[in-house]
Amino acid sequence: MPDYDPTGLLVGSEGTLEIAMEITLQLLQTPESIAAILVHHIYSAKSLRGALKSSAILILPSIQPNNFLRLIFYL
């Protein structure tokens, strides 16, 4: 039998052969608000930069520093 590769076996099984013995989770506080910006049909870095600048002027002043801003690019 050639070299045994346990990593390849576990990755190839997509985790179905693994058993979690210990899991540590860190809970995060829920943000007070979430903002979403939908940018439609951005094909170049130049147009993306312009879209982000214009949306930042409109949206960012109303968002507190500790909140999240999600950018969803709709291609």
N, CA, C and O atoms as CSV, one atom per row, in Angstrom:
chain,resi,resn,atom,element,x,y,z
A,1,MET,N,N,0.850,-1.178,0.000
A,1,MET,CA,C,0.000,0.000,0.000
A,1,MET,C,C,0.891,1.235,0.000
A,1,MET,O,O,1.776,1.358,0.848
A,2,PRO,N,N,0.668,2.164,-0.952
A,2,PRO,CA,C,1.478,3.386,-0.975
A,2,PRO,C,C,1.207,4.245,0.267
A,2,PRO,O,O,0.437,3.868,1.149
A,3,ASP,N,N,1.853,5.392,0.307
A,3,ASP,CA,C,1.705,6.272,1.468
A,3,ASP,C,C,0.235,6.530,1.788
A,3,ASP,O,O,-0.560,6.858,0.908
A,4,TYR,N,N,-0.107,6.375,3.060
A,4,TYR,CA,C,-1.467,6.613,3.526
A,4,TYR,C,C,-1.639,8.105,3.793
A,4,TYR,O,O,-0.841,8.689,4.525
A,5,ASP,N,N,-2.655,8.729,3.221
A,5,ASP,CA,C,-2.883,10.167,3.357
A,5,ASP,C,C,-4.207,10.403,4.083
A,5,ASP,O,O,-5.253,10.460,3.438
A,6,PRO,N,N,-4.185,10.543,5.426
A,6,PRO,CA,C,-5.445,10.746,6.157
A,6,PRO,C,C,-6.121,12.075,5.817
A,6,PRO,O,O,-7.348,12.169,5.838
A,7,THR,N,N,-5.326,13.100,5.505
A,7,THR,CA,C,-5.917,14.394,5.146
A,7,THR,C,C,-6.732,14.266,3.865
A,7,THR,O,O,-7.853,14.768,3.784
A,8,GLY,N,N,-6.175,13.602,2.878
A,8,GLY,CA,C,-6.891,13.393,1.620
A,8,GLY,C,C,-8.158,12.576,1.812
A,8,GLY,O,O,-9.170,12.830,1.160
A,9,LEU,N,N,-8.105,11.597,2.704
A,9,LEU,CA,C,-9.279,10.777,2.984
A,9,LEU,C,C,-10.381,11.617,3.621
A,9,LEU,O,O,-11.543,11.520,3.226
A,10,LEU,N,N,-10.020,12.444,4.608
A,10,LEU,CA,C,-11.025,13.266,5.288
A,10,LEU,C,C,-11.585,14.353,4.374
A,10,LEU,O,O,-12.786,14.621,4.388
A,11,VAL,N,N,-10.717,14.976,3.581
A,11,VAL,CA,C,-11.185,16.013,2.660
A,11,VAL,C,C,-12.056,15.394,1.576
A,11,VAL,O,O,-13.083,15.963,1.205
A,12,GLY,N,N,-11.663,14.251,1.075
A,12,GLY,CA,C,-12.435,13.576,0.038
A,12,GLY,C,C,-13.793,13.105,0.524
A,12,GLY,O,O,-14.732,13.001,-0.265
A,13,SER,N,N,-13.907,12.819,1.817
A,13,SER,CA,C,-15.187,12.373,2.365
A,13,SER,C,C,-16.074,13.552,2.754
A,13,SER,O,O,-17.182,13.362,3.256
A,14,GLU,N,N,-15.578,14.781,2.519
A,14,GLU,CA,C,-16.296,16.021,2.830
A,14,GLU,C,C,-16.712,16.074,4.291
A,14,GLU,O,O,-17.780,16.594,4.614
A,15,GLY,N,N,-15.887,15.547,5.164
A,15,GLY,CA,C,-16.127,15.636,6.596
A,15,GLY,C,C,-17.025,14.563,7.165
A,15,GLY,O,O,-17.289,14.572,8.368
A,16,THR,N,N,-17.515,13.625,6.342
A,16,THR,CA,C,-18.431,12.612,6.863
A,16,THR,C,C,-17.719,11.565,7.710
A,16,THR,O,O,-18.375,10.832,8.450
A,17,LEU,N,N,-16.391,11.477,7.621
A,17,LEU,CA,C,-15.649,10.517,8.435
A,17,LEU,C,C,-15.064,11.150,9.698
A,17,LEU,O,O,-14.392,10.473,10.475
A,18,GLU,N,N,-15.313,12.432,9.904
A,18,GLU,CA,C,-14.737,13.129,11.049
A,18,GLU,C,C,-15.683,13.099,12.237
A,18,GLU,O,O,-16.902,13.040,12.080
A,19,ILE,N,N,-15.103,13.140,13.419
A,19,ILE,CA,C,-15.859,13.237,14.664
A,19,ILE,C,C,-15.299,14.417,15.439
A,19,ILE,O,O,-14.097,14.479,15.698
A,20,ALA,N,N,-16.157,15.347,15.809
A,20,ALA,CA,C,-15.720,16.513,16.583
A,20,ALA,C,C,-15.691,16.131,18.058
A,20,ALA,O,O,-16.715,15.757,18.631
A,21,MET,N,N,-14.525,16.226,18.662
A,21,MET,CA,C,-14.379,15.885,20.075
A,21,MET,C,C,-14.614,17.103,20.964
A,21,MET,O,O,-15.107,16.966,22.084
A,22,GLU,N,N,-14.267,18.285,20.479
A,22,GLU,CA,C,-14.455,19.500,21.257
A,22,GLU,C,C,-14.628,20.668,20.297
A,22,GLU,O,O,-13.878,20.804,19.330
A,23,ILE,N,N,-15.611,21.500,20.567
A,23,ILE,CA,C,-15.865,22.673,19.740
A,23,ILE,C,C,-15.950,23.880,20.659
A,23,ILE,O,O,-16.689,23.864,21.643
A,24,THR,N,N,-15.198,24.928,20.341
A,24,THR,CA,C,-15.233,26.167,21.111
A,24,THR,C,C,-15.809,27.260,20.229
A,24,THR,O,O,-15.319,27.502,19.126
A,25,LEU,N,N,-16.849,27.918,20.716
A,25,LEU,CA,C,-17.499,28.985,19.966
A,25,LEU,C,C,-17.384,30.293,20.725
A,25,LEU,O,O,-17.393,30.313,21.956
A,26,GLN,N,N,-17.276,31.369,19.991
A,26,GLN,CA,C,-17.280,32.696,20.589
A,26,GLN,C,C,-18.518,33.417,20.074
A,26,GLN,O,O,-18.689,33.581,18.866
A,27,LEU,N,N,-19.378,33.846,20.988
A,27,LEU,CA,C,-20.601,34.530,20.600
A,27,LEU,C,C,-20.325,36.016,20.427
A,27,LEU,O,O,-19.660,36.637,21.256
A,28,LEU,N,N,-20.836,36.572,19.352
A,28,LEU,CA,C,-20.667,37.993,19.066
A,28,LEU,C,C,-21.961,38.727,19.368
A,28,LEU,O,O,-23.048,38.162,19.248
A,29,GLN,N,N,-21.841,39.977,19.759
A,29,GLN,CA,C,-23.033,40.777,20.001
A,29,GLN,C,C,-23.724,41.075,18.677
A,29,GLN,O,O,-23.077,41.247,17.644
A,30,THR,N,N,-25.041,41.133,18.730
A,30,THR,CA,C,-25.813,41.466,17.548
A,30,THR,C,C,-25.671,42.958,17.264
A,30,THR,O,O,-25.853,43.775,18.167
A,31,PRO,N,N,-25.352,43.327,16.028
A,31,PRO,CA,C,-25.218,44.758,15.717
A,31,PRO,C,C,-26.566,45.464,15.850
A,31,PRO,O,O,-27.621,44.860,15.654
A,32,GLU,N,N,-26.513,46.750,16.187
A,32,GLU,CA,C,-27.745,47.519,16.332
A,32,GLU,C,C,-28.457,47.682,14.996
A,32,GLU,O,O,-29.687,47.693,14.942
A,33,SER,N,N,-27.699,47.807,13.935
A,33,SER,CA,C,-28.308,47.924,12.611
A,33,SER,C,C,-27.352,47.379,11.568
A,33,SER,O,O,-26.136,47.357,11.761
A,34,ILE,N,N,-27.919,46.946,10.474
A,34,ILE,CA,C,-27.135,46.440,9.348
A,34,ILE,C,C,-27.588,47.199,8.108
A,34,ILE,O,O,-28.786,47.350,7.867
A,35,ALA,N,N,-26.645,47.666,7.336
A,35,ALA,CA,C,-26.966,48.368,6.095
A,35,ALA,C,C,-26.523,47.509,4.921
A,35,ALA,O,O,-25.475,46.866,4.971
A,36,ALA,N,N,-27.315,47.502,3.881
A,36,ALA,CA,C,-26.969,46.760,2.668
A,36,ALA,C,C,-26.993,47.716,1.487
A,36,ALA,O,O,-27.874,48.568,1.375
A,37,ILE,N,N,-26.023,47.563,0.620
A,37,ILE,CA,C,-25.966,48.357,-0.604
A,37,ILE,C,C,-25.980,47.375,-1.767
A,37,ILE,O,O,-25.173,46.447,-1.810
A,38,LEU,N,N,-26.875,47.574,-2.687
A,38,LEU,CA,C,-26.972,46.718,-3.864
A,38,LEU,C,C,-26.355,47.461,-5.042
A,38,LEU,O,O,-26.859,48.507,-5.452
A,39,VAL,N,N,-25.275,46.928,-5.581
A,39,VAL,CA,C,-24.594,47.530,-6.727
A,39,VAL,C,C,-24.845,46.610,-7.911
A,39,VAL,O,O,-24.469,45.438,-7.883
A,40,HIS,N,N,-25.476,47.136,-8.948
A,40,HIS,CA,C,-25.917,46.313,-10.072
A,40,HIS,C,C,-25.027,46.538,-11.294
A,40,HIS,O,O,-24.789,47.678,-11.694
A,41,HIS,N,N,-24.546,45.461,-11.873
A,41,HIS,CA,C,-23.758,45.473,-13.110
A,41,HIS,C,C,-22.491,46.322,-13.017
A,41,HIS,O,O,-22.349,47.314,-13.733
A,42,ILE,N,N,-21.592,45.938,-12.152
A,42,ILE,CA,C,-20.291,46.593,-12.053
A,42,ILE,C,C,-19.295,45.729,-12.832
A,42,ILE,O,O,-19.080,44.568,-12.483
A,43,TYR,N,N,-18.693,46.282,-13.874
A,43,TYR,CA,C,-17.790,45.505,-14.712
A,43,TYR,C,C,-16.331,45.903,-14.592
A,43,TYR,O,O,-15.461,45.157,-15.042
A,44,SER,N,N,-16.034,47.043,-14.007
A,44,SER,CA,C,-14.638,47.445,-13.912
A,44,SER,C,C,-14.353,48.031,-12.540
A,44,SER,O,O,-15.265,48.451,-11.827
A,45,ALA,N,N,-13.076,48.055,-12.179
A,45,ALA,CA,C,-12.668,48.611,-10.889
A,45,ALA,C,C,-12.986,50.099,-10.825
A,45,ALA,O,O,-13.312,50.615,-9.756
A,46,LYS,N,N,-12.894,50.795,-11.954
A,46,LYS,CA,C,-13.170,52.233,-11.971
A,46,LYS,C,C,-14.638,52.513,-11.652
A,46,LYS,O,O,-14.938,53.395,-10.847
A,47,SER,N,N,-15.552,51.772,-12.275
A,47,SER,CA,C,-16.971,51.997,-12.001
A,47,SER,C,C,-17.339,51.516,-10.599
A,47,SER,O,O,-18.217,52.096,-9.961
A,48,LEU,N,N,-16.678,50.461,-10.111
A,48,LEU,CA,C,-16.908,49.988,-8.748
A,48,LEU,C,C,-16.471,51.050,-7.748
A,48,LEU,O,O,-17.178,51.318,-6.777
A,49,ARG,N,N,-15.309,51.654,-7.979
A,49,ARG,CA,C,-14.798,52.699,-7.087
A,49,ARG,C,C,-15.775,53.874,-7.037
A,49,ARG,O,O,-16.057,54.397,-5.959
A,50,GLY,N,N,-16.285,54.287,-8.180
A,50,GLY,CA,C,-17.244,55.390,-8.224
A,50,GLY,C,C,-18.542,55.057,-7.499
A,50,GLY,O,O,-19.099,55.893,-6.787
A,51,ALA,N,N,-19.016,53.828,-7.687
A,51,ALA,CA,C,-20.250,53.414,-7.014
A,51,ALA,C,C,-20.070,53.390,-5.505
A,51,ALA,O,O,-20.958,53.809,-4.763
A,52,LEU,N,N,-18.921,52.900,-5.048
A,52,LEU,CA,C,-18.666,52.850,-3.608
A,52,LEU,C,C,-18.526,54.244,-3.016
A,52,LEU,O,O,-19.003,54.501,-1.911
A,53,LYS,N,N,-17.873,55.147,-3.744
A,53,LYS,CA,C,-17.727,56.520,-3.244
A,53,LYS,C,C,-19.083,57.199,-3.115
A,53,LYS,O,O,-19.364,57.830,-2.096
A,54,SER,N,N,-19.925,57.078,-4.136
A,54,SER,CA,C,-21.226,57.748,-4.086
A,54,SER,C,C,-22.125,57.134,-3.025
A,54,SER,O,O,-22.852,57.857,-2.343
A,55,SER,N,N,-22.090,55.810,-2.872
A,55,SER,CA,C,-22.928,55.178,-1.852
A,55,SER,C,C,-22.400,55.476,-0.458
A,55,SER,O,O,-23.185,55.595,0.483
A,56,ALA,N,N,-21.082,55.598,-0.306
A,56,ALA,CA,C,-20.514,55.908,1.006
A,56,ALA,C,C,-20.949,57.292,1.460
A,56,ALA,O,O,-21.197,57.504,2.647
A,57,ILE,N,N,-21.042,58.230,0.536
A,57,ILE,CA,C,-21.486,59.583,0.882
A,57,ILE,C,C,-22.933,59.554,1.372
A,57,ILE,O,O,-23.286,60.282,2.300
A,58,LEU,N,N,-23.771,58.719,0.757
A,58,LEU,CA,C,-25.183,58.673,1.127
A,58,LEU,C,C,-25.453,57.822,2.366
A,58,LEU,O,O,-26.314,58.171,3.173
A,59,ILE,N,N,-24.739,56.724,2.526
A,59,ILE,CA,C,-25.071,55.740,3.552
A,59,ILE,C,C,-24.228,55.864,4.817
A,59,ILE,O,O,-24.774,55.824,5.919
A,60,LEU,N,N,-22.927,56.012,4.685
A,60,LEU,CA,C,-22.035,55.903,5.839
A,60,LEU,C,C,-22.266,56.911,6.961
A,60,LEU,O,O,-22.070,56.540,8.119
A,61,PRO,N,N,-22.669,58.161,6.708
A,61,PRO,CA,C,-22.873,59.069,7.841
A,61,PRO,C,C,-23.938,58.595,8.822
A,61,PRO,O,O,-23.897,58.977,9.991
A,62,SER,N,N,-24.887,57.778,8.385
A,62,SER,CA,C,-25.951,57.319,9.274
A,62,SER,C,C,-25.596,56.031,10.011
A,62,SER,O,O,-26.389,55.564,10.829
A,63,ILE,N,N,-24.429,55.444,9.745
A,63,ILE,CA,C,-24.042,54.172,10.357
A,63,ILE,C,C,-23.050,54.422,11.479
A,63,ILE,O,O,-22.068,55.144,11.305
A,64,GLN,N,N,-23.311,53.827,12.620
A,64,GLN,CA,C,-22.408,53.948,13.759
A,64,GLN,C,C,-21.140,53.137,13.484
A,64,GLN,O,O,-21.200,52.155,12.744
A,65,PRO,N,N,-19.986,53.522,14.061
A,65,PRO,CA,C,-18.722,52.833,13.778
A,65,PRO,C,C,-18.717,51.346,14.142
A,65,PRO,O,O,-17.982,50.573,13.527
A,66,ASN,N,N,-19.511,50.932,15.118
A,66,ASN,CA,C,-19.489,49.534,15.552
A,66,ASN,C,C,-20.433,48.646,14.761
A,66,ASN,O,O,-20.492,47.443,15.015
A,67,ASN,N,N,-21.161,49.190,13.826
A,67,ASN,CA,C,-22.119,48.400,13.062
A,67,ASN,C,C,-21.484,47.858,11.790
A,67,ASN,O,O,-20.404,48.290,11.385
A,68,PHE,N,N,-22.161,46.918,11.173
A,68,PHE,CA,C,-21.643,46.263,9.976
A,68,PHE,C,C,-22.212,46.916,8.719
A,68,PHE,O,O,-23.332,47.427,8.717
A,69,LEU,N,N,-21.430,46.888,7.675
A,69,LEU,CA,C,-21.872,47.355,6.362
A,69,LEU,C,C,-21.633,46.222,5.379
A,69,LEU,O,O,-20.497,45.787,5.190
A,70,ARG,N,N,-22.679,45.753,4.765
A,70,ARG,CA,C,-22.553,44.651,3.813
A,70,ARG,C,C,-22.712,45.195,2.397
A,70,ARG,O,O,-23.663,45.913,2.085
A,71,LEU,N,N,-21.776,44.840,1.576
A,71,LEU,CA,C,-21.863,45.213,0.166
A,71,LEU,C,C,-22.214,43.970,-0.631
A,71,LEU,O,O,-21.481,42.981,-0.603
A,72,ILE,N,N,-23.307,44.017,-1.325
A,72,ILE,CA,C,-23.744,42.879,-2.127
A,72,ILE,C,C,-23.591,43.272,-3.590
A,72,ILE,O,O,-24.246,44.202,-4.062
A,73,PHE,N,N,-22.745,42.577,-4.290
A,73,PHE,CA,C,-22.511,42.886,-5.699
A,73,PHE,C,C,-23.380,41.968,-6.546
A,73,PHE,O,O,-23.222,40.748,-6.515
A,74,TYR,N,N,-24.265,42.539,-7.273
A,74,TYR,CA,C,-25.207,41.806,-8.100
A,74,TYR,C,C,-24.735,41.888,-9.539
A,74,TYR,O,O,-24.885,42.923,-10.190
A,75,LEU,N,N,-24.175,40.823,-10.027
A,75,LEU,CA,C,-23.631,40.848,-11.389
A,75,LEU,C,C,-24.632,40.307,-12.381
A,75,LEU,O,O,-24.347,40.251,-13.578
